Amino acid sequence: MDESGGSGQPRSGTDETAEQQADRTAPTTDPTRPDAPTEPPEARTPPAERAETDPADAEPDPAPPADDHPAPTPHPAPAHRHLAHTGTGPDKGPAPQRPEPRGGLLMGRPFGVPVYVAPSWFLVAALITWVFGGQLERVLPELGAARYLVSLFFAVAFYASVLVHELAHTVAALRFKLPVRRIQLQFFGGVSEIEKEAETPGREFVLAFVGPLLSLVLAGLFYLALQPVEPGTVPGVLLAGLMISNLIVAAFNLLPGLPLDGGRMLRAVVWKITGKPMSGTIAAAWVGRALAVAVLIGLPLLTQSGALGTEAVDNVGMDTVMDALLAAILAAIIWTGAGNSLRVARLREHLPELRARTLTRRAVPVESETPLSEALRRANAAGARALVVVDADGNPTSLVREAAIVGVPEHRRPWVAVSGLAQELTDGMRVSAELAGEDLLEVLRATPATEYLVVEETGEIYGVLSAADVERAFVKAMARPS
């Protein structure tokens, strides 16, 4: 099965109610934290919110270690799962490279997209080899044990066809300027993890349709190649098997339910009619769940009745059990894929609520040799909740980690310099105050850290963003109904 579609388009997030805005500016979990400042940019010591800098006043929220993943990831996701700019000022260098995803054995990088073979593929390849080998024993008994080599070749060629199907999605996505994280060949097919959705229902439809279209084209090519080949030979059997298997892949993926390509096409149609991507996702996901039930019940009945070209079966045997098991696996994959599509669509709908400017904590600049007790006194006096270490010219060099402050007993703070508790700033830890939603999460994922320096477009300090704050806001946003 091919899961090649994403499930929720990033929204602009400009249509907000006053209640939503108030929710985001309020503290997410710690009621002792002061509200976000509202003073104008002139008060550049910088405006925004920051974590509790004096743990003696209130119990601080636990902060993740410095190498923790900074924020929840918006792709579980259905496939095509589903990058963002990292501009933090005109004089900053290129964006940090995102850690490359893994997914099994790396096979290559067509069009610059890594292709992985998951461990589950070897299981299904062995299953295909065994099943197809049994069929070859009836059709070409003279092959003997060599039939399993022919069957293994068929399994590899079939998954090469699946790869072509996925590459069709990938090329279309790249054509629409949509980043593709990876392609993974796995149990029951392949997945193209496209990280953003098409901006229009028309592009969404094209993006979904090109996969089944390529499978149909491959079936036609195998049919043409079969014409001059003598029937009953190894090439003839292989070409016929590849033609039929690609027809099945195309037909199955055209079924109108998520997470299949047909479901994404249905989603695009409903999106076009209603103007709402979420409405399309809901409709296609529920059709997908109905398909799962139909496959679970209908596939064993069809095979038993002989409607699929096999002999009718009156008693329950091993073939009947295998058919029921196959139907259950397919139904489970479709059902869970449809549910994941709904979850990811809901997630993406709430992503615009995550804004660096409203989540940032106010910070005060301190020099590296400043005692921690003095730095905390300045922060409390200014109503700030973070410390930024600056050099003699006032340029930020590092961030004092909240977890490190918590670990210093109060009686030791006059003797501990803030430089010993700070994490050196890298380009990836400088975040634009204008970032929001998926763009913000992408920047944080590219450079995992517990705190980030938030700056204006001019490079001026705005405040400090805590990964823990982003995670709390993310969970809070997801808890609200769509």
Phi, psi and omega per residue, in radians:
M1 nan 2.493 3.131
D2 -1.836 2.139 2.993
E3 -1.885 1.743 -3.001
S4 -2.085 0.165 -3.076
G5 -2.003 2.649 3.013
G6 -1.483 2.978 -3.085
S7 -2.204 0.171 3.048
G8 -2.843 2.224 -3.112
Q9 -1.481 2.368 3.066
P10 -1.034 2.298 -3.113
R11 -1.720 2.780 -3.107
S12 -1.217 -0.512 3.096
G13 1.241 0.390 -3.116
T14 -1.551 -0.366 -3.131
D15 -1.598 1.692 -3.088
E16 -2.234 2.559 3.048
T17 -1.509 2.835 3.108
A18 -1.094 -0.584 3.138
E19 -1.136 -0.709 3.119
Q20 -1.128 -0.736 3.139
Q21 -1.109 -0.698 3.131
A22 -1.139 -0.656 3.113
D23 -1.065 -0.697 -3.066
R24 -1.298 -0.534 -3.122
T25 -1.437 -0.225 3.107
A26 -1.427 2.702 3.087
P27 -1.103 2.550 -3.034
T28 -1.493 -0.636 -3.113
T29 -2.375 -0.536 -3.017
D30 -1.683 1.825 -3.070
P31 -1.237 -0.196 -3.134
T32 -1.474 -0.174 -3.113
R33 -1.324 2.455 3.065
P34 -1.222 2.706 3.125
D35 -1.171 2.845 3.132
A36 -1.097 2.478 -3.126
P37 -1.235 2.687 3.131
T38 -2.108 0.129 -3.100
E39 -1.212 2.789 -3.090
P40 -1.244 2.955 -3.071
P41 -1.049 -0.261 -3.119
E42 -1.100 -0.527 -3.141
A43 -1.399 1.217 -2.918
R44 -1.431 0.474 3.090
T45 -1.498 0.318 -0.132
P46 -1.989 2.662 3.095
P47 -1.229 2.614 3.035
A48 2.365 -3.127 -3.094
E49 -1.857 2.618 3.096
R50 -2.508 2.894 -3.070
A51 -1.204 2.856 3.125
E52 -1.020 2.133 -3.099
T53 -1.649 -0.272 3.098
D54 -2.109 1.715 -3.064
P55 -1.169 -0.182 3.106
A56 -1.262 -0.403 -3.093
D57 -1.444 -0.572 -3.129
A58 -2.727 2.775 -3.133
E59 -1.294 2.112 -3.084
P60 -1.356 2.723 3.014
D61 -1.270 2.457 3.096
P62 -1.126 2.411 3.133
A63 -1.871 2.483 3.117
P64 -1.207 2.740 3.078
P65 -1.080 2.858 -2.982
A66 -1.075 -0.430 -3.094
D67 -1.735 0.219 3.111
D68 -1.232 2.728 3.003
H69 -1.144 2.257 -2.938
P70 -1.325 -0.388 -3.039
A71 -2.744 2.775 3.120
P72 -1.067 2.599 -3.087
T73 -1.707 2.322 -3.111
P74 -1.548 0.495 2.933
H75 -2.445 1.741 2.852
P76 -1.531 -0.602 -2.762
A77 -0.408 2.655 3.013
P78 -0.830 2.942 -3.046
A79 -1.372 -3.048 -2.793
H80 1.064 0.239 -2.893
R81 -0.830 2.815 -2.362
H82 -1.030 nan nan
L83 nan -2.655 -2.974
A84 -2.775 2.796 3.127
H85 -1.412 2.703 3.132
T86 -2.137 0.415 -3.078
G87 -1.052 2.191 3.119
T88 -2.215 0.298 3.127
G89 2.579 2.710 -3.042
P90 -1.169 -0.353 -3.066
D91 -1.845 0.265 3.141
K92 -1.523 2.694 -3.121
G93 -1.369 -3.004 -3.127
P94 -1.142 2.741 -3.109
A95 -1.134 2.565 3.105
P96 -1.161 2.598 -3.122
Q97 -1.343 2.348 3.124
R98 -1.278 2.427 3.094
P99 -1.009 2.329 -3.052
E100 -1.274 2.361 -3.137
P101 -1.220 2.668 3.054
R102 -1.966 2.819 3.141
G103 -2.989 0.527 -3.119
G104 2.093 -2.529 -3.109
L105 -1.513 2.114 3.138
L106 -1.289 2.162 -3.086
M107 -1.808 -0.382 -3.114
G108 2.850 -3.103 -3.112
R109 -2.369 1.137 3.067
P110 -1.127 2.320 -3.115
F111 1.026 0.396 3.126
G112 1.402 0.094 -3.117
V113 -1.797 2.163 -3.133
P114 -1.177 2.397 3.098
V115 -1.977 2.141 -3.117
Y116 -2.006 2.579 2.986
V117 -1.892 2.013 -3.107
A118 -1.272 2.696 3.101
P119 -0.994 -0.535 -3.132
S120 -1.140 -0.380 3.127
W121 -1.085 -0.663 -3.107
F122 -1.127 -0.555 3.085
L123 -1.170 -0.839 -3.113
V124 -1.230 -0.538 3.068
A125 -1.123 -0.701 3.090
A126 -1.138 -0.685 3.124
L127 -1.132 -0.775 3.107
I128 -1.089 -0.736 3.131
T129 -1.048 -0.740 -3.125
W130 -1.193 -0.822 -3.104
V131 -1.170 -0.838 -3.123
F132 -1.167 -0.573 3.081
G133 -1.099 -0.659 3.084
G134 -1.129 -0.636 3.085
Q135 -1.197 -0.676 3.115
L136 -1.131 -0.519 3.129
E137 -1.097 -0.563 3.110
R138 -1.430 -0.612 -3.075
V139 -1.487 -0.737 -3.104
L140 -2.247 1.257 -3.084
P141 -1.123 -0.378 -3.113
E142 -1.225 -0.231 -3.136
L143 -1.215 -0.529 -3.100
G144 1.148 -2.434 -3.114
A145 -1.190 -0.324 -3.130
A146 -1.145 -0.248 -3.135
R147 -1.084 -0.478 -3.134
Y148 -1.284 -0.505 3.028
L149 -1.169 -0.714 3.096
V150 -1.122 -0.698 3.133
S151 -1.140 -0.689 3.110
L152 -1.123 -0.693 3.083
F153 -1.074 -0.695 3.107
F154 -1.094 -0.749 -3.132
A155 -1.068 -0.744 3.135
V156 -1.173 -0.740 -3.136
A157 -1.149 -0.642 3.117
F158 -1.108 -0.775 3.140
Y159 -1.268 -0.409 2.986
A160 -1.127 -0.646 3.067
S161 -1.136 -0.692 3.087
V162 -1.100 -0.673 3.103
L163 -1.097 -0.713 3.084
V164 -1.069 -0.720 3.076
H165 -0.993 -0.817 -3.127
E166 -1.203 -0.642 3.115
L167 -1.111 -0.528 3.071
A168 -1.079 -0.787 3.069
H169 -1.071 -0.731 -3.085
T170 -1.116 -0.814 -3.134
V171 -1.092 -0.716 3.109
A172 -1.120 -0.718 3.131
A173 -1.107 -0.787 3.122
L174 -1.121 -0.596 3.099
R175 -1.118 -0.573 3.121
F176 -1.607 0.237 3.108
K177 1.123 0.577 3.104
L178 -1.818 2.145 -3.104
P179 -1.211 2.426 3.116
V180 -1.935 2.107 -3.060
R181 -1.274 -0.810 -3.137
R182 -3.011 2.929 2.938
I183 -2.057 2.359 3.139
Q184 -2.264 2.204 3.013
L185 -1.619 2.242 -3.021
Q186 -2.581 -2.991 3.126
F187 -0.994 2.274 3.134
F188 1.110 0.519 2.975
G189 2.278 -2.551 -3.059
G190 -2.415 2.846 -3.132
V191 -2.342 2.238 2.985
S192 -1.811 1.965 -3.076
E193 -1.582 1.622 3.132
I194 -1.650 2.160 -2.905
E195 -1.436 -0.303 3.072
K196 -2.305 2.798 -3.139
E197 -1.654 2.798 3.043
A198 -1.061 2.585 -3.058
E199 -1.424 -0.301 -3.117
T200 -2.313 2.715 3.095
P201 -1.098 -0.530 3.107
G202 -1.112 -0.788 3.104
R203 -1.158 -0.650 3.094
E204 -1.050 -0.746 3.140
F205 -1.106 -0.814 3.138
V206 -1.094 -0.754 -3.120
L207 -1.042 -0.655 3.134
A208 -1.380 -0.623 -3.007
F209 -1.320 -0.485 -3.038
V210 -1.119 -0.494 3.135
G211 -1.136 -1.047 3.071
P212 -1.012 -0.587 3.115
L213 -1.071 -0.776 3.120
L214 -1.148 -0.612 3.087
S215 -1.135 -0.688 3.077
L216 -1.144 -0.697 3.100
V217 -1.088 -0.757 3.106
L218 -1.085 -0.715 3.101
A219 -1.057 -0.719 3.099
G220 -1.130 -0.693 3.116
L221 -1.142 -0.713 3.099
F222 -1.156 -0.597 3.091
Y223 -1.139 -0.770 3.112
L224 -1.119 -0.692 3.125
A225 -1.179 -0.421 -3.121
L226 -1.325 -0.402 -3.013
Q227 -1.054 -0.826 -3.127
P228 -1.431 -0.026 -3.065
V229 -1.566 2.427 -3.132
E230 -1.235 2.276 3.114
P231 -1.107 2.696 3.100
G232 1.385 0.163 3.084
T233 -1.854 2.915 3.130
V234 -1.042 -0.854 3.099
P235 -1.035 -0.678 -3.131
G236 -1.123 -0.760 3.139
V237 -1.151 -0.736 3.137
L238 -1.109 -0.807 -3.121
L239 -1.130 -0.702 3.111
A240 -1.132 -0.735 3.127
G241 -1.114 -0.708 3.132
L242 -1.220 -0.611 3.094
M243 -1.115 -0.838 -3.109
I244 -1.153 -0.737 -3.104
S245 -1.131 -0.658 3.101
N246 -1.229 -0.576 3.031
L247 -1.112 -0.717 3.122
I248 -1.130 -0.755 3.121
V249 -1.046 -0.788 -3.139
A250 -1.112 -0.828 -3.107
A251 -1.122 -0.744 -3.123
F252 -1.111 -0.759 -3.104
N253 -1.262 -0.311 3.100
L254 -1.465 -0.089 3.066
L255 -1.051 2.346 -2.949
P256 -1.443 1.089 3.093
G257 -2.650 2.448 3.062
L258 -1.171 2.538 0.201
P259 -1.655 0.288 -3.101
L260 -1.301 2.836 -3.140
D261 -1.060 -0.646 3.087
G262 -1.074 -0.591 3.072
G263 -1.149 -0.670 3.103
R264 -1.213 -0.576 3.055
M265 -1.169 -0.732 3.078
L266 -1.087 -0.727 3.111
R267 -1.026 -0.735 3.136
A268 -1.111 -0.665 -3.133
V269 -1.161 -0.819 3.132
V270 -1.136 -0.677 3.081
W271 -1.025 -0.762 -3.140
K272 -1.120 -0.696 -3.090
I273 -1.262 -0.784 -3.047
T274 -1.588 -0.370 -3.056
G275 1.363 0.150 -3.079
K276 -2.186 1.976 3.110
P277 -1.026 -0.645 -3.103
M278 -1.134 -0.644 3.098
S279 -1.090 -0.720 3.083
G280 -1.096 -0.712 3.140
T281 -1.128 -0.778 -3.134
I282 -1.074 -0.808 -3.125
A283 -1.087 -0.837 -3.097
A284 -1.199 -0.565 3.128
A285 -1.198 -0.731 3.132
W286 -1.236 -0.579 3.010
V287 -1.120 -0.666 3.081
G288 -1.071 -0.711 3.098
R289 -1.145 -0.658 3.073
A290 -1.115 -0.684 3.083
L291 -1.092 -0.677 3.132
A292 -1.049 -0.767 3.113
V293 -1.133 -0.712 3.134
A294 -1.103 -0.714 3.119
V295 -1.151 -0.743 -3.114
L296 -1.052 -0.699 -3.099
I297 -1.602 -0.734 -2.972
G298 -1.349 -0.642 -3.069
L299 -1.084 -0.836 3.088
P300 -1.090 -0.642 3.125
L301 -1.141 -0.702 -3.141
L302 -1.153 -0.752 -3.131
T303 -1.188 -0.640 3.124
Q304 -1.201 -0.601 -3.103
S305 -1.386 -0.224 -3.110
G306 1.478 0.155 -3.107
A307 -1.195 -0.332 -3.136
L308 -1.667 0.288 3.084
G309 1.676 0.012 3.099
T310 -1.758 2.921 3.119
E311 -1.265 2.485 3.114
A312 -1.112 2.501 -3.103
V313 -2.026 2.210 -3.136
D314 -1.624 -0.520 -3.101
N315 -1.951 2.889 -3.140
V316 -1.563 1.991 3.117
G317 -2.194 -2.948 -3.118
M318 -1.086 -0.665 3.131
D319 -1.095 -0.679 3.123
T320 -1.144 -0.719 3.114
V321 -1.116 -0.737 3.131
M322 -1.132 -0.686 3.096
D323 -1.096 -0.734 3.131
A324 -1.160 -0.676 3.117
L325 -1.144 -0.755 3.107
L326 -1.072 -0.757 3.129
A327 -1.099 -0.689 3.141
A328 -1.147 -0.704 3.133
I329 -1.148 -0.800 3.128
L330 -1.088 -0.750 -3.138
A331 -1.104 -0.708 3.138
A332 -1.134 -0.712 3.135
I333 -1.117 -0.762 -3.130
I334 -1.171 -0.760 -3.106
W335 -1.101 -0.862 -3.126
T336 -1.170 -0.621 3.088
G337 -1.102 -0.703 3.098
A338 -1.134 -0.731 3.100
G339 -1.115 -0.721 3.098
N340 -1.093 -0.651 3.123
S341 -1.075 -0.718 3.102
L342 -1.135 -0.758 -3.113
R343 -1.131 -0.751 -3.123
V344 -1.198 -0.634 3.096
A345 -1.106 -0.713 3.112
R346 -1.153 -0.717 3.109
L347 -1.028 -0.865 -3.095
R348 -1.162 -0.508 3.111
E349 -1.149 -0.564 -3.121
H350 -1.603 -0.198 -3.078
L351 -0.987 -0.693 -3.132
P352 -1.036 -0.297 3.129
E353 -1.252 -0.270 3.107
L354 -1.519 1.857 -3.095
R355 -2.148 2.264 -3.132
A356 -1.030 -0.689 -3.049
R357 -1.139 -0.671 -3.092
T358 -1.504 -0.352 3.134
L359 -1.598 -0.226 -3.074
T360 -1.220 2.452 3.097
R361 -1.670 2.535 3.099
R362 -1.132 2.534 -3.124
A363 -2.368 2.748 3.036
V364 -2.090 2.468 3.106
P365 -1.431 2.417 3.081
V366 -2.404 2.650 3.079
E367 -1.414 2.810 -2.954
S368 -1.088 -0.561 -3.090
E369 -1.581 0.091 3.133
T370 -1.141 2.265 3.062
P371 -1.071 2.577 -3.105
L372 -1.061 -0.686 -3.123
S373 -1.094 -0.704 3.112
E374 -1.185 -0.711 3.121
A375 -1.091 -0.721 3.119
L376 -1.178 -0.615 3.108
R377 -1.095 -0.771 3.119
R378 -1.105 -0.716 -3.122
A379 -1.121 -0.776 3.141
N380 -1.131 -0.668 3.136
A381 -1.140 -0.593 -3.127
A382 -1.558 -0.041 -3.083
G383 1.220 0.434 -3.117
A384 -1.674 2.883 -3.065
R385 -2.348 0.356 3.124
A386 -2.710 2.768 -3.133
L387 -2.177 2.241 3.072
V388 -1.985 2.144 3.121
V389 -1.440 2.230 -3.117
V390 -2.134 2.786 3.086
D391 -1.534 -2.993 -3.089
A392 -1.100 -0.448 3.138
D393 -1.575 0.016 3.141
G394 1.500 0.170 3.112
N395 -1.477 2.323 -3.128
P396 -1.175 2.386 3.135
T397 -2.092 -0.495 -3.118
S398 -2.802 2.938 3.135
L399 -2.086 2.330 3.079
V400 -1.338 2.167 -3.049
R401 -1.375 2.356 3.140
E402 -1.066 -0.753 -3.128
A403 -1.083 -0.611 3.130
A404 -1.211 -0.648 3.103
I405 -1.086 -0.775 -3.115
V406 -1.042 -0.575 -3.085
G407 -1.363 -0.083 -3.130
V408 -1.724 2.052 3.100
P409 -1.043 2.640 -3.041
E410 -1.071 -0.632 -3.105
H411 -1.261 -0.250 3.137
R412 -1.628 -0.238 -2.987
R413 -1.107 -0.578 3.093
P414 -1.163 -0.281 -3.056
W415 -1.868 0.021 -3.114
V416 -1.928 2.141 3.096
A417 -1.375 2.557 -3.103
V418 -1.115 -0.451 -3.122
S419 -1.077 -0.519 3.136
G420 -1.310 -0.165 -3.123
L421 -1.966 0.123 -2.991
A422 -1.774 2.676 3.039
Q423 -1.887 2.235 -3.082
E424 -1.093 2.425 -3.135
L425 -1.342 2.362 2.965
T426 -2.021 2.940 3.141
D427 -1.017 -0.648 -3.124
G428 -1.189 -0.302 3.134
M429 -1.613 0.080 3.049
R430 -1.746 2.047 -3.018
V431 -2.034 2.350 3.093
S432 -1.235 2.412 3.113
A433 -1.160 -0.278 -3.110
E434 -1.512 -0.144 -3.095
L435 -1.208 2.558 3.115
A436 -2.706 2.772 3.009
G437 1.045 -2.360 -3.061
E438 -1.120 -0.614 3.103
D439 -1.047 -0.737 3.139
L440 -1.128 -0.805 -3.127
L441 -1.102 -0.661 3.136
E442 -1.102 -0.720 3.132
V443 -1.131 -0.745 3.141
L444 -1.164 -0.676 3.131
R445 -1.186 -0.538 -3.108
A446 -1.149 -0.537 3.130
T447 -2.348 1.531 -3.125
P448 -1.069 2.263 3.108
A449 -2.811 2.957 3.110
T450 -1.606 -0.471 3.113
E451 -2.361 2.623 3.130
Y452 -2.349 2.519 3.057
L453 -1.479 2.175 3.127
V454 -1.741 2.232 -3.068
V455 -2.230 2.734 3.054
E456 -1.358 3.013 3.127
E457 -1.056 -0.495 3.129
T458 -1.394 -0.094 -3.086
G459 1.635 -0.031 -3.131
E460 -1.274 2.467 -3.105
I461 -1.145 2.309 3.060
Y462 -1.867 -0.654 -3.134
G463 2.887 -2.782 -3.117
V464 -2.209 2.340 3.130
L465 -1.865 2.198 3.114
S466 -1.659 2.327 3.089
A467 -1.074 -0.589 3.107
A468 -1.108 -0.650 3.096
D469 -1.131 -0.707 3.130
V470 -1.105 -0.741 -3.126
E471 -1.142 -0.725 3.120
R472 -1.125 -0.722 3.120
A473 -1.143 -0.638 3.119
F474 -1.098 -0.836 -3.132
V475 -1.116 -0.697 3.139
K476 -1.134 -0.729 3.127
A477 -1.131 -0.691 -3.138
M478 -1.192 -0.434 -3.127
A479 -1.306 -0.353 3.127
R480 -1.397 2.497 3.141
P481 -1.166 2.717 -3.139
S482 -1.230 nan nan
